[in-house]
Structures are given as C-alpha cells and as structure tokens.
Amino acid sequence: MIHTPVLLNEAIEALQVKLGGQYVDCTVGEGGHATAVLEHGGRVLGIDTDPQAIKHARATLLPYGKKAILINEDFTNLADICSRLGFEPVSGILFDLGMSSFQLADAKRGFSFQHEAPLNMCFNPSQEFTAATIVNTFPEDELAATVVRAVGKRGRIHPATRTFQALRIAVNRELERLKVALKQALHVLEVGGRLVVITFHSLEDRLVKDFFRRESQDCLCPPRTPVCICGHHATLKLIVKGVVAPSRSEIQANPRSRSAKMRVAERI
Ligand SMILES: C[S@@+](CC[C@H](N)C(=O)[O-])C[C@H]1O[C@@H](n2cnc3c(N)ncnc32)[C@H](O)[C@@H]1O
C-alpha cells in the first residue's frame, strides 16, 4: 500500500521551499512530502524512528542522490542530529504526525484492529514497551483514563479506531515526544524559517496550538501584572491564523486525510 501524503501542496507552499534551501522532514515515512521538497529544489534531511520507513524512503529518494540524507532516529533528537550532520542552517521543518500506510497494513505491527495480531503498535519496533504491556499490566482505572482521553464521544468513527489510536498515542509517548521536538525546532530553524505541523487528532493539535500561541507572544505574565516579570520574547510569527484543513476533494480521494489539521509559523 503506497502512502498518499496529506496536504501535500499546502505543506510545500507553507515551507516556502527555495532552491538549495535545507529542510528537515521529522517524519519522513515513505518519503512523499520529502520528494515534493526535493522536486522544488530543496535539500532534505529525513528522520524516522522506524527502520522500515527509512528503507522505503531510501528507495523513493534514491534518484535525488546526496540531496537527501536519511537517518533512523527519534525526532526528539532533532537538534543533536542537525548539529552532528552539519545540516545547518535549516529553512524549514515539517512534522506529518501519525502513521504511514505501510505500518497500518503490516499485520504483525499490530496497528490495525482489522488484523489478528499481537498488540505491538510501536513506531520503533525495537522498543520493549508495547500496547500489550499497557493492556496487560496497567491498572483498570489508568487504562480507562488512557482511552477516555482520546476516544471522546464523536460520531461515525468506529469506537475501536479511537481506542487503538489512544493505545498508540500512549505506547509511543506521542504528545511528550512532540513537545520535546517542537522546542528543539525553535533552536534549529534559521530566522525566517518555517515550522509546519500536520496533526491527526485533537490532543496533538491542541498541543501545537498552545505551543504556537505561547511562542508568538512577547510576554506571558498573567493579564493584570503591571510590569512584565517573565521576560519572554516571541520566537514565532503565526503565518496561518487557525488551521489549514484538507479540501473536500482531498478527503474524497484519501479518507485518511479527513482529520488532518496543519499549522504554520515562521521563526523570528
Ligand atoms: C504519517 S507518516 C509520514 C508520512 C510521510 N510524510 C510521507 O509522505 O510518506 C508518520 C511517520 O512518523 C514516524 N514517527 C512517529 N513518531 C516518530 C518519532 N518520535 N520520531 C521519528 N519518527 C516518528 C512514523 O514512524 C511514520 O513513519
């Protein structure tokens, strides 16, 4: 199953890809977004915690030779990876969160409730803490809280979809890792560089929204503080107020895109 990149044109436009510019794709997956960046004349550093994804991306990006560098690591090491590889300055950073189609389709990875398989669900298959660990060892109330956080009450989506998503978020510590990586993105991006984040569920989107809001403000003191005592300075300018969502035709062609939301900011 080939992964169809979500919000592809919108993400490339938001990154403002320029000839010879350097871009980090923190979730390179099967290389869909990375290919488009390369086609627009950029160089790409692609990161993915899943060695299988790196294998796919390596095959996809082969025609671009040294313009594409791939590394099998967690994006929480973003700053260290860029400095180790001398990949600086960075003109844009992309996060396209969630999972790749090949991960969902591979029964033994345990991401889908449509296959009979062990509950693994780790983006990094060498991780020992799996969804089975959670289901079999967490006390009942903690398990219930983990699911309720992500399941909510919404409409037509199969409840198992959200339950599996909740487990996946917990196993991969997705929110915690995203928080760490977003902070590092601020250090890595050059002034004028773009930060583009595509999320697929409201917990992730809220985290990105709060981070962008905080980092686009000069002072974070409580409203009635007479003089600023926090000394915070804005590091980001919001390029899109709110979110960019997929068009109706994209959702029709690729139903997986239905819950995507993209936020865009610029390093100042
Ligand atoms: C939606 S896919 C990316 C698809 C890609 N944009 C494309 O067009 O082919 C998300 C990818 O992020 C990877 N990923 C998830 N958490 C990660 C983390 N903490 N560090 C690095 N990669 C991660 C997953 O393994 C998966 O391959």
The ligand as a Tripos MOL2 file, in Angstrom:
@<TRIPOS>MOLECULE
LIG
   27    29     1     0     0
SMALL
NO_CHARGES

@<TRIPOS>ATOM
      1 C1          2.2100    9.9840    8.5600 C.3       1 LIG1
      2 S1          3.7680    9.2020    8.4850 S.3       1 LIG1
      3 C2          4.7130   10.2910    7.4710 C.3       1 LIG1
      4 C3          4.4380   10.1460    6.0100 C.3       1 LIG1
      5 C4          5.3280   10.9840    5.1170 C.3       1 LIG1
      6 N1          5.1160   12.4030    5.3000 N.3       1 LIG1
      7 C5          5.1290   10.6220    3.6610 C.2       1 LIG1
      8 O1          4.6600   11.4820    2.8890 O.co2     1 LIG1
      9 O2          5.4380    9.4880    3.2680 O.co2     1 LIG1
     10 C6          4.4590    9.4890   10.0690 C.3       1 LIG1
     11 C7          5.8250    8.8540   10.2990 C.3       1 LIG1
     12 O3          6.3400    9.4050   11.5150 O.3       1 LIG1
     13 C8          7.1320    8.4230   12.1440 C.3       1 LIG1
     14 N2          7.2930    8.7960   13.5520 N.ar      1 LIG1
     15 C9          6.3420    8.7870   14.5210 C.ar      1 LIG1
     16 N3          6.8630    9.1900   15.6980 N.ar      1 LIG1
     17 C10         8.1750    9.4920   15.4630 C.ar      1 LIG1
     18 C11         9.2340    9.9720   16.2880 C.ar      1 LIG1
     19 N4          9.0490   10.2100   17.5920 N.pl3     1 LIG1
     20 N5         10.4420   10.1740   15.7190 N.ar      1 LIG1
     21 C12        10.6370    9.9250   14.3900 C.ar      1 LIG1
     22 N6          9.6690    9.4490   13.5560 N.ar      1 LIG1
     23 C13         8.4410    9.2460   14.0890 C.ar      1 LIG1
     24 C14         6.3680    7.1310   11.9090 C.3       1 LIG1
     25 O4          7.2240    6.0070   12.0030 O.3       1 LIG1
     26 C15         5.8200    7.3370   10.4840 C.3       1 LIG1
     27 O5          6.6490    6.7190    9.5220 O.3       1 LIG1
@<TRIPOS>BOND
     1     1     2 1
     2     2     3 1
     3     2    10 1
     4     3     4 1
     5     4     5 1
     6     5     6 1
     7     5     7 1
     8     7     8 2
     9     7     9 1
    10    10    11 1
    11    11    12 1
    12    11    26 1
    13    12    13 1
    14    13    14 1
    15    13    24 1
    16    14    15 ar
    17    14    23 ar
    18    15    16 ar
    19    16    17 ar
    20    17    18 ar
    21    17    23 ar
    22    18    19 1
    23    18    20 ar
    24    20    21 ar
    25    21    22 ar
    26    22    23 ar
    27    24    25 1
    28    24    26 1
    29    26    27 1
@<TRIPOS>SUBSTRUCTURE
     1 LIG1         1 GROUP 0 **** ****
